[in-house]
Amino acid sequence: MRNLWIFISRYNAFFLFIIFFIIGIYLTVKNNAYQRSVTLNSSNEIVGTAYERLNVFKRYLNLGMVNDSLAAENARLKTSLLSLTTVDTSKDVKVIDTLTNQQYTYLAAKVVKNSITLRNNVMTINKGSLDGIKAGMAVIAPQRGIVGLVRDVSEHLATIQSLLHKDTRISVSLKKNNALGSLVWGDGNFDIRKALIKEVPNHIKMNVGDSIITSGFGSFPAGILVGRIIKPKVATNDNFLSGELNLFTDFSTLQYVYVVKDKRAEEQKALESLIKPNE
């Protein structure tokens, strides 16, 4: 306390100047309309700017929650779109607007861990068995492209065997003619934006720019855009054609994904299990 008083007494002239300066400004503003108007406008501008900066900061803090809600809403919209485009093949181009014939639904999930630099890349999402996630389910990207297949599942989490994995093999086709092939990654090339379509029949013509889509054979719904051919003829040791493509999925920026639930998967699996290997 003694030091405080010594400090005040030493700089008392400065503190008196500050006090009288503030009183002078107050009296000037109070007794003069022009100065009062200028002061109010300036203070309103300062306060408005401060509130704007504060709101920007609050919006930034809420981005995570907003992204979660948007991802969930997109999943609902994708599911609704599927219900509107389900076609009854027994009649001529009739759209069935009902969930009873809908095979696939989407569940939004947040990526909590992702590797892209390994030979066998795996990611983790924040949805698990309590959300209906099961091993083998397809996982797609938010805009377009495929991500991989569900591998292991706990109550609240699941791991995804990424497309960027040596054991991942997905049935795809050329959009222009439905010619089938297999999508693989890392066959001599570990670029995360490129992959190979292999086992395409020799009589099929692949050209630069051809779109590759999922064939519908397997866990992925048919027609999901995968990428575009950039090198139509890649030399391999088999008797089929191979082509290099640019993937639509950017694995380095994935924050959200959609898990595809196929309500007929269990039925199909049970039926196919009845077939004996030698038949």
QUICORKA-V155710 format. One record per residue. PHI is phi in radians with two decimals (* if undefined). Layout:
PHI, PHI
//
This chain:
*, -1.05, -1.11, -1.12, -1.13, -1.07, -1.11, -1.14, -1.16, -1.24, -1.97, -1.11, -1.12, -1.15, -1.17, -1.12, -1.07, -1.07, -1.11, -1.19, -1.13, -1.13, -1.09, -1.11, -1.10, -1.06, -1.17, -1.11, -1.17, -1.21, -1.79, -2.29, -1.12, -1.11, -1.09, -1.13, -1.12, -1.10, -1.13, -1.13, -1.11, -1.14, -1.15, -1.12, -1.15, -1.13, -1.11, -1.08, -1.11, -1.11, -1.15, -1.10, -1.09, -1.14, -1.17, -1.07, -1.13, -1.13, -1.10, -1.10, -1.14, -1.64, -1.05, -1.05, -1.16, -1.13, -1.09, -1.05, -1.18, -1.16, -1.12, -1.13, -1.16, -1.08, -1.10, -1.12, -1.17, -1.10, -1.13, -1.11, -1.11, -1.07, -1.18, -1.46, -1.97, -1.28, -1.87, -1.49, -1.28, -1.38, -2.25, -1.38, 0.73, -1.90, -1.54, -1.66, -1.64, -2.71, -1.38, -1.19, -1.76, -1.47, -1.56, -2.05, -2.32, -1.99, -2.21, -1.32, -2.50, -1.69, -1.38, -1.81, -2.74, -2.67, -2.01, -2.36, -1.83, -1.70, -1.29, -2.11, -1.63, -2.34, -2.18, -2.11, -2.08, -1.64, -2.23, -2.45, -1.11, -1.15, -1.71, 1.56, -1.35, -2.34, -1.05, 1.64, -1.21, -1.37, -2.26, -2.12, -1.46, -1.06, -1.57, -2.74, 1.91, -1.99, -1.98, 2.83, -2.26, -1.08, -1.88, -2.09, -2.32, -1.99, -1.10, -2.03, -2.38, -2.61, -1.78, -2.01, -1.34, -1.11, -1.02, -1.44, -2.55, -1.13, -1.67, -1.45, -2.46, -2.18, -1.32, -2.32, -2.64, -1.35, -1.11, -1.29, -2.47, 1.14, -1.16, -1.44, -2.83, -2.07, -1.67, -2.35, -2.29, 1.41, -1.37, 1.53, -2.46, -1.95, -1.28, -1.27, -1.83, -2.26, -2.65, -2.10, -1.79, -2.13, 1.09, -1.50, -0.94, -1.06, -1.40, -1.44, -1.74, -1.85, -2.18, -1.05, 1.70, -1.08, -1.46, -1.91, -2.26, -1.24, -1.46, 1.65, -1.60, 2.17, -1.42, -1.50, -1.09, -1.27, 1.60, -1.35, -1.15, -1.88, 3.10, -2.26, -1.16, -2.04, -2.53, -1.21, -2.21, -1.94, -1.21, -2.36, -1.70, -1.99, -1.72, -2.03, -1.48, -2.35, -2.46, -1.66, -2.34, -1.49, -1.38, -1.33, -1.36, -1.74, -1.19, -1.35, -2.09, -1.16, -2.06, -2.30, -2.42, -2.10, -1.56, -1.65, -1.73, -1.83, -1.25, -1.77, -1.09, -1.13, -1.11, -1.11, -1.09, -1.14, -1.18, -1.21, -1.22, -1.34, -1.36, -1.37, -0.97, -1.60, -1.49
//
